[in-house]
Amino acid sequence: MEHIELFFKSIFIDNMIFATFLGMCSYLAVSKKVTTAVGLGAAVIFVLAVTVPINWLLDQYILRDGALVWLGEEYASYDLGFLSFILFIATIATMVQLVEIVVEKFSPSLYNSLGIFLPLIAVNCAILGGSLFMQSREIPTLGLALNYGISSGIGWFLAILAIAAIREKIRYSNVPPALRGLGITFIITGLMAIGFMSFGGMLTGGDDDSTSLEGKPENIGIQKEEIQQENIETEKTVEVSTITKQ
């Protein structure tokens, strides 16, 4: 259940584009065609799926305060958290270089279409944001870290795929001259972000902490008994008052 909740929450509620607006440069520049958007989105999914678990291992066994205790008790007081950015970016740059080599080898047309934006995935704030969010939210297990990396990548992929499809169709629309280009793209992105905000309530209910205890069946029964007892006491008070007046 925890994996399912994290999966859907990362895609729809904490979407990298619509919730935190990370990775906007590539999102705006490579979303003119669906084909290029699909290629870049797939690359982002792969990079996040690989780098987030690797960076989770680095955070757990190297970077955290006392993480080096596995080397010996004398290393328990070491805190290498200040190296987080350096190690995270090094991991991301390595994976992006691997993706670039594979894409250039097997799909030269896609490689040429993506151009400079493929190697720029290494400095895409959505990629680094995935690892930093993983660290700040203290994801407890490697499996959840892998889940978070894949689902965050899918969320970014859906965002750029949706805006690319809309931008291809909007070419044939009568857009006011002042809004053509990035103007209408920003407006559509804002509307899509509002739409994704509606998913915020999809994980509420059940045993969630935000659910009020008053709504549970056992508490409703207790409230009914209390109301009935109050009604009986009120009737007794009224009868006593009536007898006293007489």
C-alpha positions as CSV (number, residue, x, y, z in Angstrom):
1,M,0.0,0.0,0.0
2,E,2.9,2.3,0.8
3,H,4.4,1.8,-2.6
4,I,1.1,2.4,-4.4
5,E,0.5,5.6,-2.4
6,L,4.0,6.9,-3.1
7,F,3.7,6.0,-6.8
8,F,0.4,7.9,-7.4
9,K,1.4,10.8,-5.2
10,S,4.7,11.4,-7.0
11,I,3.0,11.3,-10.4
12,F,-0.1,13.4,-9.8
13,I,0.1,15.3,-6.5
14,D,3.9,16.1,-6.2
15,N,4.4,16.3,-10.0
16,M,7.9,17.8,-10.7
17,I,6.5,20.2,-13.2
18,F,3.1,21.2,-11.9
19,A,3.8,21.1,-8.1
20,T,7.4,22.3,-7.9
21,F,8.1,23.7,-11.4
22,L,11.4,21.9,-11.7
23,G,12.9,21.1,-15.1
24,M,11.0,23.9,-16.8
25,C,13.8,24.8,-19.3
26,S,13.7,21.4,-21.0
27,Y,10.0,21.2,-20.6
28,L,9.5,24.4,-22.6
29,A,12.2,24.0,-25.1
30,V,11.7,20.3,-26.2
31,S,7.9,20.2,-26.1
32,K,7.2,21.5,-29.6
33,K,7.0,17.9,-31.0
34,V,5.6,14.8,-29.4
35,T,8.4,12.6,-30.7
36,T,11.1,14.6,-29.1
37,A,9.1,15.0,-25.9
38,V,8.7,11.2,-25.7
39,G,12.5,10.7,-26.2
40,L,13.5,13.2,-23.6
41,G,10.8,12.0,-21.1
42,A,12.0,8.4,-21.4
43,A,15.6,9.6,-20.8
44,V,14.5,11.5,-17.7
45,I,12.6,8.4,-16.4
46,F,15.7,6.2,-16.8
47,V,18.0,8.8,-15.2
48,L,15.7,9.3,-12.2
49,A,15.1,5.5,-11.8
50,V,18.9,4.9,-11.6
51,T,20.2,8.0,-9.8
52,V,17.7,8.2,-7.0
53,P,18.4,4.7,-5.6
54,I,22.1,5.1,-6.1
55,N,22.0,8.5,-4.3
56,W,19.9,6.9,-1.6
57,L,22.7,4.3,-0.9
58,L,25.2,7.1,-0.9
59,D,23.1,9.1,1.6
60,Q,22.5,6.1,3.9
61,Y,26.0,4.7,4.0
62,I,28.3,7.7,3.3
63,L,26.7,11.1,3.7
64,R,24.5,11.0,6.8
65,D,25.7,11.9,10.2
66,G,27.1,8.6,11.6
67,A,26.6,6.8,8.3
68,L,30.3,5.6,8.3
69,V,29.8,3.5,11.4
70,W,30.1,0.4,9.2
71,L,33.8,1.3,8.7
72,G,34.3,1.2,12.5
73,E,33.3,3.0,15.7
74,E,36.0,5.6,15.2
75,Y,34.1,6.9,12.1
76,A,30.7,7.1,13.8
77,S,31.1,10.9,14.5
78,Y,31.8,11.8,10.8
79,D,29.2,13.8,9.0
80,L,29.8,14.2,5.2
81,G,26.4,15.8,4.4
82,F,28.2,18.8,2.9
83,L,29.3,16.6,0.0
84,S,25.7,15.7,-1.0
85,F,25.5,18.1,-3.9
86,I,28.9,17.0,-5.3
87,L,28.2,13.3,-5.1
88,F,24.6,13.6,-6.3
89,I,25.6,15.6,-9.4
90,A,28.5,13.3,-10.1
91,T,26.1,10.3,-10.1
92,I,23.6,12.1,-12.3
93,A,26.3,13.3,-14.8
94,T,27.6,9.7,-15.1
95,M,24.1,8.3,-15.9
96,V,23.3,11.1,-18.4
97,Q,26.6,10.4,-20.2
98,L,25.5,6.8,-20.5
99,V,22.1,7.8,-21.8
100,E,23.7,10.1,-24.3
101,I,26.0,7.4,-25.6
102,V,23.1,4.9,-26.0
103,V,20.7,7.4,-27.7
104,E,23.5,8.5,-30.1
105,K,24.2,4.8,-30.9
106,F,20.7,3.5,-31.4
107,S,18.7,6.6,-32.4
108,P,20.8,9.2,-34.2
109,S,17.6,11.1,-35.4
110,L,16.4,11.5,-31.8
111,Y,19.9,12.5,-30.7
112,N,19.9,15.2,-33.3
113,S,16.4,16.4,-32.4
114,L,17.2,16.7,-28.7
115,G,20.4,18.5,-29.4
116,I,22.0,20.2,-26.5
117,F,19.1,19.4,-24.1
118,L,20.1,15.8,-23.8
119,P,23.5,16.4,-22.1
120,L,21.8,19.2,-20.2
121,I,19.8,16.6,-18.3
122,A,22.8,16.5,-16.1
123,V,22.0,20.0,-14.8
124,N,18.2,19.5,-15.0
125,C,16.9,20.6,-11.7
126,A,14.2,18.0,-11.8
127,I,16.8,15.3,-11.8
128,L,18.7,16.8,-8.9
129,G,15.4,17.7,-7.2
130,G,14.4,14.0,-7.2
131,S,17.5,13.0,-5.2
132,L,17.2,16.0,-2.8
133,F,13.5,15.3,-2.2
134,M,14.4,11.7,-1.5
135,Q,17.0,12.9,1.1
136,S,14.8,15.6,2.7
137,R,11.7,13.3,3.0
138,E,13.9,10.6,4.5
139,I,12.5,7.7,2.3
140,P,13.2,4.7,4.5
141,T,14.0,1.8,2.0
142,L,15.8,1.3,-1.3
143,G,12.6,-0.1,-2.8
144,L,10.7,3.1,-2.0
145,A,13.6,5.2,-3.4
146,L,13.4,3.2,-6.7
147,N,9.6,3.7,-6.7
148,Y,10.0,7.4,-6.1
149,G,12.6,7.8,-8.9
150,I,10.4,5.9,-11.4
151,S,7.2,7.6,-10.5
152,S,8.7,11.1,-10.4
153,G,10.1,10.4,-13.9
154,I,6.7,9.2,-15.1
155,G,5.1,12.4,-13.8
156,W,7.6,14.6,-15.6
157,F,7.1,12.4,-18.8
158,L,3.3,12.9,-18.7
159,A,3.7,16.6,-18.2
160,I,6.0,17.2,-21.2
161,L,4.0,14.7,-23.3
162,A,0.7,16.5,-22.6
163,I,2.1,20.0,-23.3
164,A,3.8,18.7,-26.5
165,A,0.5,17.3,-27.8
166,I,-1.3,20.5,-27.0
167,R,1.3,22.6,-28.7
168,E,1.2,20.6,-31.8
169,K,-2.6,21.1,-32.0
170,I,-2.6,24.7,-31.0
171,R,-0.6,25.7,-34.1
172,Y,-3.9,25.4,-36.0
173,S,-5.8,27.5,-33.4
174,N,-6.5,31.3,-33.6
175,V,-4.3,32.4,-30.8
176,P,-4.0,36.1,-30.2
177,P,-0.6,37.4,-31.5
178,A,0.4,38.7,-28.1
179,L,0.1,35.2,-26.6
180,R,1.7,33.1,-29.3
181,G,4.7,31.1,-28.4
182,L,5.7,30.8,-24.8
183,G,2.9,33.1,-23.7
184,I,0.1,30.6,-24.4
185,T,2.4,27.7,-23.2
186,F,2.7,29.3,-19.8
187,I,-1.0,29.8,-19.6
188,I,-1.7,26.2,-20.5
189,T,0.9,25.0,-18.1
190,G,-0.8,27.0,-15.3
191,L,-4.2,25.5,-16.2
192,M,-2.7,22.0,-16.2
193,A,-1.1,22.6,-12.8
194,I,-4.5,23.6,-11.4
195,G,-6.0,20.5,-12.9
196,F,-3.3,18.3,-11.3
197,M,-4.0,20.0,-7.9
198,S,-7.4,18.3,-8.0
199,F,-5.7,15.0,-7.4
200,G,-4.7,16.2,-4.0
201,G,-7.7,14.6,-2.3
202,M,-7.3,11.2,-4.0
203,L,-5.3,9.7,-1.2
204,T,-7.3,11.1,1.7
205,G,-9.8,9.0,3.7
206,G,-9.6,5.6,5.2
207,D,-7.1,5.4,8.1
208,D,-5.4,8.6,7.1
209,D,-4.4,11.0,9.9
210,S,-6.2,13.8,8.2
211,T,-9.5,11.9,8.5
212,S,-11.5,13.2,11.5
213,L,-12.3,10.8,14.2
214,E,-15.8,12.1,14.4
215,G,-16.6,10.5,11.0
216,K,-15.9,6.9,12.2
217,P,-18.9,4.6,12.8
218,E,-18.0,3.9,16.5
219,N,-17.7,7.6,17.3
220,I,-21.0,8.3,15.5
221,G,-22.7,5.7,17.8
222,I,-21.2,7.3,20.9
223,Q,-22.4,10.7,19.7
224,K,-25.9,9.4,19.3
225,E,-26.0,8.0,22.8
226,E,-24.7,11.3,24.2
227,I,-27.4,13.2,22.3
228,Q,-30.1,10.8,23.5
229,Q,-28.9,11.2,27.1
230,E,-28.9,15.0,26.8
231,N,-32.5,14.9,25.4
232,I,-33.6,12.8,28.4
233,E,-32.0,15.2,30.9
234,T,-33.6,18.1,29.1
235,E,-37.1,16.5,29.3
236,K,-36.7,15.9,33.0
237,T,-35.6,19.5,33.6
238,V,-38.7,20.7,31.7
239,E,-41.0,18.5,33.7
240,V,-39.5,19.6,37.0
241,S,-39.9,23.3,36.0
242,T,-43.5,22.7,35.0
243,I,-44.4,21.1,38.3
244,T,-42.7,23.9,40.3
245,K,-44.7,26.5,38.4
246,Q,-47.9,24.7,39.1
